[in-house]
Amino acid sequence: MLICSFLAAAEPRFGVVEGESVFELAGSLFDANHKRGQLVGSLTSVKLLPPVSPSKIMCIGRNYAAHAKERGEDVPSEPLLFLKPPSALIGNGQAIEIPHNAGRVEHEAELAVVIGKQGRFIRQQDALAHVLGYTCANDVSARDYQARDRQWTRAKGFDTFCPLGPWIATGLDTSSISIHCTVNGERKQDGNTSQLIFGIPHLIAHISAIMTLYPGDIILTGTPAGVSPIKAGDILEVEIEGIGKLQNPVVGADRKTQAE
């Protein structure tokens, strides 16, 4: 099932996507059994939002060996964890804003895990029972700040630096699915989740040993090789097999709204 969040009467609501139609989601997003309600309209008639509102966005660095190599960095011996703020979230079709003084900014296509059940000290064998579903993400990164700060909060934490969507796919086997990113129609990243160094059960167990996972929390699982710079005017598309396509335009931020 594909579950989206959309704007209706100035309020976020959840829906079920079937073909080009959106139906209301009957019950809670985190119910065990999802059912569709009445027809809302077509996909083109609704404004899609980020599919969840997480308490935290946890990200894994260097989780594809080829990406670590292209960055000239070692493969970590355990998951390399960092956080993006929820304020970085945007949905499908919303614009990524390039800060005027950020220098080189790059895309990073990633499979995102959506937590559906609260947990702490979750065992790997129980991990997938805590997953609601999966969606597409783009871990946008300002490389100049990343190198300058020697930590990643500023580089990856700007508003609009975490596109997510277009919806959540439930019941998906993500052990070996393709993940791509195109810039203006040119494919830049071409990977498969079978290449993950640390798989999803491992990541959930590792993170939940540090912090409680709550329904709606997001785990970005890492990006394959092929990251490249982006600029105002570009159109980015992250496509993941079994989920769909997340598309975002890139714009330059208004200098007047940013501190020097």
C-alpha positions as CSV (number, residue, x, y, z in Angstrom):
1,M,0.0,0.0,0.0
2,L,1.1,3.6,-0.7
3,I,0.3,6.1,2.0
4,C,0.6,9.8,1.4
5,S,0.1,13.0,3.4
6,F,-1.7,15.8,1.7
7,L,-3.1,19.3,2.5
8,A,-6.9,19.6,2.9
9,A,-8.6,22.7,4.4
10,A,-5.2,23.9,5.6
11,E,-4.7,20.7,7.6
12,P,-2.5,17.7,6.9
13,R,-4.4,14.5,6.2
14,F,-3.3,11.0,5.3
15,G,-4.4,9.2,2.1
16,V,-4.0,6.0,0.1
17,V,-2.6,6.2,-3.4
18,E,-4.0,3.8,-6.0
19,G,-3.0,4.6,-9.5
20,E,-3.7,8.3,-10.1
21,S,-6.3,8.5,-7.3
22,V,-6.0,9.4,-3.7
23,F,-8.4,8.0,-1.1
24,E,-8.8,9.0,2.6
25,L,-6.9,6.7,5.0
26,A,-9.4,5.2,7.4
27,G,-8.0,5.2,10.9
28,S,-4.5,6.2,12.1
29,L,-1.3,6.1,10.1
30,F,0.1,3.8,12.7
31,D,-2.8,1.3,12.8
32,A,-1.8,-2.3,12.2
33,N,-4.2,-2.6,9.3
34,H,-4.6,0.2,6.8
35,K,-7.9,0.7,4.9
36,R,-8.9,3.2,2.3
37,G,-11.9,5.5,2.8
38,Q,-13.7,7.7,0.4
39,L,-12.2,9.2,-2.8
40,V,-10.4,12.5,-2.2
41,G,-9.4,13.2,-5.9
42,S,-6.6,12.7,-8.3
43,L,-2.9,13.0,-7.5
44,T,-2.7,16.1,-9.6
45,S,-5.5,17.8,-7.6
46,V,-3.9,17.4,-4.1
47,K,-0.9,19.1,-2.6
48,L,1.5,16.4,-1.3
49,L,3.3,17.0,2.0
50,P,6.2,15.1,3.5
51,P,4.6,11.7,4.4
52,V,5.3,11.9,8.1
53,S,6.3,14.5,10.8
54,P,9.2,12.8,12.6
55,S,10.5,13.7,16.0
56,K,14.0,13.0,14.6
57,I,15.7,12.2,11.3
58,M,18.6,9.8,11.8
59,C,21.1,9.4,8.9
60,I,23.8,6.9,8.2
61,G,27.1,8.0,6.6
62,R,29.3,6.0,4.3
63,N,26.9,3.0,4.2
64,Y,27.8,2.2,0.6
65,A,31.5,1.3,0.0
66,A,31.6,2.9,-3.4
67,H,30.4,6.2,-2.0
68,A,33.0,6.1,0.8
69,K,35.6,5.5,-1.9
70,E,34.5,8.4,-4.1
71,R,34.7,10.7,-1.0
72,G,38.2,9.4,-0.2
73,E,37.0,8.1,3.2
74,D,37.3,4.8,5.0
75,V,34.3,2.4,5.4
76,P,33.3,2.6,9.0
77,S,33.4,-0.4,11.3
78,E,30.0,0.4,12.8
79,P,27.2,2.6,11.5
80,L,28.2,6.3,11.3
81,L,25.2,8.1,12.8
82,F,24.2,11.8,12.5
83,L,21.0,13.8,12.6
84,K,19.1,16.2,10.4
85,P,16.5,18.5,12.0
86,P,12.9,18.0,11.1
87,S,12.9,21.6,9.9
88,A,14.9,20.4,6.9
89,L,11.9,18.4,5.6
90,I,10.1,19.3,2.3
91,G,7.8,17.2,0.2
92,N,7.5,16.1,-3.4
93,G,7.6,19.1,-5.7
94,Q,8.8,21.6,-3.2
95,A,12.0,23.5,-3.9
96,I,15.5,22.9,-2.4
97,E,17.0,26.2,-1.6
98,I,20.8,26.7,-2.1
99,P,22.2,29.0,0.5
100,H,24.0,31.9,-1.2
101,N,27.3,31.3,0.5
102,A,27.3,27.5,0.7
103,G,29.7,26.7,-2.1
104,R,29.4,23.2,-3.4
105,V,26.1,21.5,-2.6
106,E,25.4,17.9,-3.7
107,H,22.5,15.5,-3.9
108,E,22.4,12.1,-2.0
109,A,19.6,9.7,-3.0
110,E,18.7,7.5,-0.1
111,L,16.1,4.9,1.0
112,A,14.3,6.1,4.1
113,V,12.9,3.9,6.7
114,V,9.7,5.1,8.5
115,I,9.3,3.8,12.0
116,G,5.9,2.6,12.9
117,K,6.2,1.2,16.5
118,Q,8.0,2.7,19.5
119,G,11.1,0.7,20.6
120,R,14.3,0.8,22.6
121,F,17.0,-1.9,22.6
122,I,15.4,-3.6,19.6
123,R,16.9,-6.9,18.5
124,Q,17.8,-7.3,14.9
125,Q,15.5,-10.2,14.6
126,D,12.6,-8.0,15.8
127,A,13.6,-4.9,13.9
128,L,11.3,-5.0,10.9
129,A,8.3,-5.4,13.1
130,H,9.0,-1.8,14.1
131,V,8.9,-0.5,10.5
132,L,5.8,1.2,9.0
133,G,7.2,1.4,5.5
134,Y,9.8,3.1,3.3
135,T,10.1,6.2,1.2
136,C,12.5,8.2,-1.0
137,A,14.9,10.8,0.5
138,N,17.5,13.2,-0.6
139,D,20.2,14.0,2.0
140,V,21.2,17.3,0.4
141,S,24.7,18.3,1.7
142,A,26.8,21.5,1.6
143,R,30.3,20.1,1.2
144,D,32.3,23.3,1.9
145,Y,30.6,23.5,5.4
146,Q,31.1,19.8,5.9
147,A,34.8,20.1,5.3
148,R,35.2,23.3,7.3
149,D,33.2,22.3,10.3
150,R,34.5,18.7,10.5
151,Q,31.1,17.7,11.6
152,W,27.9,17.6,9.6
153,T,25.1,19.5,11.4
154,R,25.4,22.8,9.5
155,A,26.2,21.1,6.1
156,K,23.2,18.9,6.2
157,G,20.8,20.9,8.4
158,F,19.6,23.8,6.2
159,D,15.9,24.2,5.7
160,T,14.8,22.3,2.6
161,F,17.9,19.9,2.8
162,C,15.8,16.8,3.4
163,P,13.2,16.2,0.6
164,L,11.1,13.2,1.5
165,G,8.3,11.3,-0.3
166,P,6.3,11.2,-2.4
167,W,4.6,8.6,-0.1
168,I,5.3,5.6,2.1
169,A,5.3,2.1,0.7
170,T,4.3,-0.6,3.2
171,G,4.9,-4.3,2.9
172,L,8.0,-3.7,0.7
173,D,11.0,-6.1,0.6
174,T,13.9,-3.7,0.5
175,S,16.7,-6.3,0.6
176,S,17.5,-5.8,-3.1
177,I,15.9,-2.8,-4.8
178,S,17.3,-0.2,-7.2
179,I,17.9,3.4,-6.2
180,H,18.6,6.1,-8.7
181,C,19.1,9.9,-8.9
182,T,18.9,12.0,-12.0
183,V,19.8,15.7,-12.4
184,N,17.9,17.3,-15.3
185,G,17.2,13.8,-16.7
186,E,20.8,12.7,-16.6
187,R,21.3,9.7,-14.3
188,K,24.0,10.4,-11.7
189,Q,23.5,7.7,-9.0
190,D,22.7,4.1,-9.8
191,G,22.7,1.7,-6.8
192,N,21.0,-1.1,-5.1
193,T,20.1,-1.7,-1.4
194,S,21.8,-5.0,-1.6
195,Q,25.1,-3.0,-1.5
196,L,24.3,-1.5,2.0
197,I,27.2,-2.2,4.4
198,F,24.8,-2.2,7.4
199,G,21.4,-3.5,6.6
200,I,18.1,-2.1,8.0
201,P,17.7,-4.5,10.9
202,H,21.3,-3.7,12.0
203,L,20.7,0.0,11.8
204,I,17.5,-0.2,13.8
205,A,19.1,-2.3,16.5
206,H,22.2,0.1,16.6
207,I,20.2,3.3,16.8
208,S,17.6,2.0,19.3
209,A,20.5,1.1,21.7
210,I,21.3,4.8,21.8
211,M,17.8,6.5,21.6
212,T,14.2,5.5,21.7
213,L,12.6,5.2,18.3
214,Y,9.1,6.7,18.0
215,P,6.4,6.2,15.4
216,G,7.1,8.5,12.5
217,D,10.9,8.7,13.0
218,I,13.0,8.5,9.9
219,I,16.2,6.6,9.2
220,L,18.1,7.6,6.1
221,T,20.2,4.5,5.2
222,G,23.0,6.1,3.2
223,T,23.7,7.0,-0.4
224,P,25.3,5.0,-3.3
225,A,28.1,6.4,-5.4
226,G,27.6,9.1,-8.0
227,V,26.9,12.2,-5.9
228,S,27.4,15.5,-7.9
229,P,26.9,19.2,-7.5
230,I,23.5,20.9,-7.9
231,K,22.6,24.5,-8.7
232,A,19.6,26.7,-9.1
233,G,17.5,25.7,-12.0
234,D,18.2,22.0,-11.7
235,I,15.5,19.3,-11.4
236,L,16.4,16.4,-9.1
237,E,14.6,13.0,-9.2
238,V,15.2,10.2,-6.7
239,E,13.6,7.0,-7.8
240,I,13.4,3.8,-5.7
241,E,12.0,0.5,-7.0
242,G,8.7,-0.3,-5.5
243,I,8.2,3.2,-4.1
244,G,8.2,5.8,-6.8
245,K,9.8,9.0,-7.7
246,L,10.6,12.1,-5.5
247,Q,11.1,15.2,-7.6
248,N,12.3,18.6,-6.4
249,P,13.4,21.7,-8.3
250,V,16.5,23.7,-7.0
251,V,16.4,27.4,-6.4
252,G,18.7,30.0,-5.0
253,A,17.7,31.3,-1.6
254,D,17.0,35.0,-1.2
255,R,20.1,36.7,0.1
256,K,18.0,39.1,2.1
257,T,16.7,36.3,4.3
258,Q,20.1,34.9,5.2
259,A,22.7,36.2,7.7
260,E,26.2,36.7,6.3
